Amino acid sequence: MSDVALRNAEAKAAEARRILDENNKNIEMLRQQNALLSVELNNLNEFIRMWHDMAGIPAPLHVAPLEIQLDSERRKRPKNPNKTDIARTCVEYIRKAGRPLSRKELFDQLKMDGIIVRGKNEEMVLSTMLWREKEIIQRLRSGGYWPAGEVLPAAEALRERELEMGEIGP
């Protein structure tokens, strides 16, 4: 019974990948087409504007300004989850682990749970999100994260103290 379910899931996953690949190809083709049309429209509008200038006749209002940029060409910043929600979720992961977790461990766990942090360097984006939520989560000198205001386990507390006093390296 479970073999059938697994085969069905694998088949659906393969079909979803195929459709995504096809959609991405179509999107790229449309982007290229839009870029060509944008250049053509800019050239035509420039000609119309110049003709009206040379003829001494005001250009009609429908002539668009130069450098028209279509919505699809504009860079859109990806929307990230709420930083407070991310910080609280990371605290849950830490409590479940019972030890401080590194940024990489937190990032990987978020990703496994389907929570995507986007940006040029996603792990640094996560780090910044957590840094901005200091009342919820704190970064330890050792590099891991721990719930703000909560007592560290004895071994971690000793390591943090040694780091503060310069007795050991990070």
N, C-alpha and C positions, 0 to 999 in steps of 0.2 A: 504493500500500500504506500509506504513512504517513498519507495523508488519512483512510483508514478508521480507523486507530488514533487519530488526533486526534479524529475525530467520536465514536468510542466513548468516549474519555476525557471529552470535553465533555459527552456525554449522561450518563455516570455521575456527573460532578461536579454537573450540574443536578439529577439525581435525589437525590443526597446532600444538596444544599441544600434541596430540597423536603421531604425527610424530616426534616431538622434543624428547619426552620421549623414543620412539623406537630408534632414532638415538643415544641418550645418552647411552642407554643400549648397543647398538652395539659398540660404541666408548669404553666403559669400558671393554667390552669383548675383543676387539682388543688390548687395552692397556695391559691387563693381558696376552694375548697370546704373545704379543711382549716382555713382561718382561720374560716370560718363555723361549722364543726363544733366547733372549739375554743371559740369564744364560747358556743355552745349548751351544750357539756359543762360549762364553767365555771359557767354560770347554773344548770344542773340540780344540779350538786354543791353550789353555794351554797344552793339551796333545800333540798336534803336535809340539809345541815349545820345550817341554821337550824331546820328542822322538828325534828331530833333535839335541838337546844339547847332549843327551846320546850317540847318534850314531856318534857325531862329524861331522855332515853334516850341512852346512848352511841351515837355513829354507828358503823356497821359499818366494818371496815377497808377495804372496797373503795371507799369514797368517796374520790376523789382530791382532793388539795389544790387550792386555787385557783390560777389563773394557770398552767394546764397549757400547756406549750409543746411542740408536736409537733416531732419531729426535723427535719422539712422546713422548719420556721420558724427553727430555730437557725442562726445565721450560722456558716458553716464557712470557715475560713481556707484559701485554696488552697495546695497543696503546691508548693513551688518545687524546682527541681533543686538538687543539692548544690553549695554555694558553691565548694568546692575544684575540682570538675569544671568549673564555669563559668569559674573563673579560669584553669585549664589550657587550656580551649578558647579563651579570649580570647587567651592567649599564643600559641597556634598561629596564630590569625588575624593577630596582629601580626607574627610571624615571616614568615608568608607574604607580607604586605604589604611588609615590609622597612622599615617606618616606624611611628612611634607612631600609634595609632588613637584617635579620640574615643569617648566613651561611646556617643554616638548611632550611630557606625559599628559598634561592637561589638554594641550592642543589635540593630541591623538585621540584622547578619550572623547572630547567634544565631537571630533570628526566621526568616530565610530557610532556616536549617538545621533548622527545626522545634523549636528549643529555646525554650520559652516561659517568660519570667520574669513572674510575676504580682504584682499589688499595686495600691495606689491610684495610685501613680506608678511604673510599671514601670522606667523608666530610672533613677530614684533607688534603687529596690530593687537593680538591677544594680550601681549605684555603691557601695552599702553592702556588697553581697556581695564586690566586688572589694577594697574598703577593708579588709575583715576578712581578706583573704588577702594581706597585705603581703609575706609571704615568697615569694610566687609572682609577684605583679604590683604595679607601683607606678604611682601617678598622678603625672604630671609637672606642674610649675607651669604649663606651657603648656596644660594641660587634657587632654592625651592620656594614654594608658596605654602602659607599656613593661614587658617582663619584669624582675622584680626582680633586681638584681645584675648585669645585663648592660650593657655599654657602649653608649651611645647613638651613632647615626651622627653624624659631625662637625657637620653643620648643626644638628641638634637639640640637641646638647650645647652649642654656642655660644649658641643661643637660650635654653636653660635657664640658662646662666651669666649672660647679660644680664638675664634676669628676676630672678634672685637679687640682682643688683647694682642693680636698679631702673633700668637704662639704657633699657629698653623696657617698654611696657605689655603685659599679657596678651592 
